[in-house]
Amino acid sequence: MKQVIQAPGVMPYEQFGFTNCVRFKDVLYLSGISALDLQGRVIGDDIETQTVHTYQNIERVLKAAGSDLGQILQMTSFVVDLAKNGAGYVAARKKILTQHTYTSATIGVSALMGDGLLLEVQCSAAAT
């Protein structure tokens, strides 16, 4: 049975017709998470700042489900202007995710749903 996970401190996505996180059996499925505050404002105007805040939001969602960043299994990262922001994203992510026990794809895009967003990360994680 699916279970919707509510994550305090992260902008809820129900207004858009979906949710931040669903648990099914022992796996957590997270929607694309970005560097947004509770009101939907973008936090930071550079890739490094947005990376830190994106992973803080991911961590909040995972903690609400009883998991953590170390349990990420797979992620797909969407980076605006990959030529400009890709290296900064990867470097910042390496500082945050020190265990390299996940699969990953990084895709360059021309834009994301929110003005000023440079990064969106969708992932799945083990539920503990």
DRENROLUM-943436 format. One line per field, with one value per residue (C-alpha): residue number from 1; residue in one letter; x, y, z. Coordinates in steps of 0.02 Angstrom, whole numbers, plus 50000, padded with zeros to 5 digits. Layout:
# DRENROLUM-943436
pos: (NUM; ...) $
code: (A; ...) $
c1: (X; ...) $
c2: (Y; ...) $
c3: (Z; ...) $
***
This chain:
# DRENROLUM-943436
pos: (1; 2; 3; 4; 5; 6; 7; 8; 9; 10; 11; 12; 13; 14; 15; 16; 17; 18; 19; 20; 21; 22; 23; 24; 25; 26; 27; 28; 29; 30; 31; 32; 33; 34; 35; 36; 37; 38; 39; 40; 41; 42; 43; 44; 45; 46; 47; 48; 49; 50; 51; 52; 53; 54; 55; 56; 57; 58; 59; 60; 61; 62; 63; 64; 65; 66; 67; 68; 69; 70; 71; 72; 73; 74; 75; 76; 77; 78; 79; 80; 81; 82; 83; 84; 85; 86; 87; 88; 89; 90; 91; 92; 93; 94; 95; 96; 97; 98; 99; 100; 101; 102; 103; 104; 105; 106; 107; 108; 109; 110; 111; 112; 113; 114; 115; 116; 117; 118; 119; 120; 121; 122; 123; 124; 125; 126; 127; 128) $
code: (M; K; Q; V; I; Q; A; P; G; V; M; P; Y; E; Q; F; G; F; T; N; C; V; R; F; K; D; V; L; Y; L; S; G; I; S; A; L; D; L; Q; G; R; V; I; G; D; D; I; E; T; Q; T; V; H; T; Y; Q; N; I; E; R; V; L; K; A; A; G; S; D; L; G; Q; I; L; Q; M; T; S; F; V; V; D; L; A; K; N; G; A; G; Y; V; A; A; R; K; K; I; L; T; Q; H; T; Y; T; S; A; T; I; G; V; S; A; L; M; G; D; G; L; L; L; E; V; Q; C; S; A; A; A; T) $
c1: (50000; 50063; 50091; 50108; 50248; 50219; 50382; 50382; 50492; 50475; 50353; 50207; 50173; 49990; 49941; 50020; 49925; 50059; 50159; 50341; 50363; 50275; 50328; 50292; 50351; 50532; 50567; 50539; 50504; 50538; 50473; 50594; 50658; 50738; 50806; 50636; 50579; 50405; 50330; 50407; 50543; 50711; 50852; 51016; 51062; 51213; 51226; 51327; 51201; 51055; 51138; 51159; 50978; 50910; 50995; 50938; 50760; 50789; 50858; 50702; 50590; 50693; 50697; 50508; 50501; 50627; 50771; 50923; 51039; 51146; 50997; 50980; 50977; 50956; 50946; 50918; 50979; 50919; 51042; 51007; 51153; 51255; 51411; 51410; 51338; 51379; 51551; 51494; 51346; 51450; 51582; 51451; 51359; 51520; 51539; 51361; 51347; 51510; 51454; 51455; 51327; 51193; 51165; 51151; 51112; 51139; 51043; 51065; 50905; 50865; 50743; 50648; 50471; 50523; 50608; 50787; 50797; 50960; 50935; 50803; 50841; 50723; 50774; 50726; 50792; 50780; 50656; 50732) $
c2: (50000; 50175; 50298; 50485; 50561; 50738; 50834; 50982; 51125; 51083; 51168; 51047; 50998; 50949; 51118; 51055; 50890; 50775; 50753; 50767; 50585; 50418; 50262; 50095; 49943; 49982; 50117; 50305; 50396; 50583; 50707; 50832; 50934; 51105; 51250; 51321; 51389; 51354; 51496; 51434; 51565; 51513; 51507; 51566; 51623; 51510; 51323; 51290; 51377; 51295; 51124; 51141; 51196; 51064; 50925; 51002; 50990; 50811; 50770; 50845; 50737; 50581; 50615; 50636; 50459; 50393; 50385; 50491; 50545; 50389; 50284; 50363; 50226; 50322; 50503; 50602; 50781; 50914; 51059; 51219; 51264; 51108; 51181; 51325; 51239; 51054; 51053; 51163; 51049; 50891; 50969; 51031; 50864; 50769; 50871; 50829; 50647; 50573; 50392; 50351; 50211; 50273; 50277; 50444; 50531; 50718; 50797; 50971; 51069; 51242; 51286; 51220; 51260; 51403; 51561; 51564; 51378; 51300; 51125; 50993; 50821; 50672; 50518; 50356; 50295; 50145; 50164; 50113) $
c3: (50000; 49959; 50101; 50072; 50178; 50243; 50266; 50386; 50327; 50142; 50023; 49997; 49817; 49834; 49759; 49597; 49598; 49672; 49832; 49888; 49939; 49930; 50022; 49941; 50038; 50085; 49956; 49962; 49799; 49802; 49675; 49603; 49750; 49730; 49833; 49878; 50045; 50116; 50015; 49852; 49841; 49767; 49894; 49816; 49643; 49614; 49590; 49748; 49863; 49776; 49788; 49977; 50001; 49882; 49981; 50145; 50079; 50021; 50193; 50276; 50168; 50203; 50391; 50392; 50322; 50448; 50325; 50281; 50140; 50161; 50106; 49933; 49802; 49641; 49586; 49430; 49434; 49314; 49298; 49203; 49088; 49121; 49040; 49164; 49320; 49304; 49383; 49528; 49559; 49561; 49675; 49799; 49796; 49835; 49994; 50047; 49993; 50052; 50030; 49846; 49861; 49741; 49555; 49468; 49306; 49279; 49138; 49067; 49039; 48974; 49115; 49265; 49327; 49442; 49384; 49448; 49487; 49429; 49500; 49532; 49603; 49597; 49694; 49778; 49944; 50057; 50198; 50363) $
***
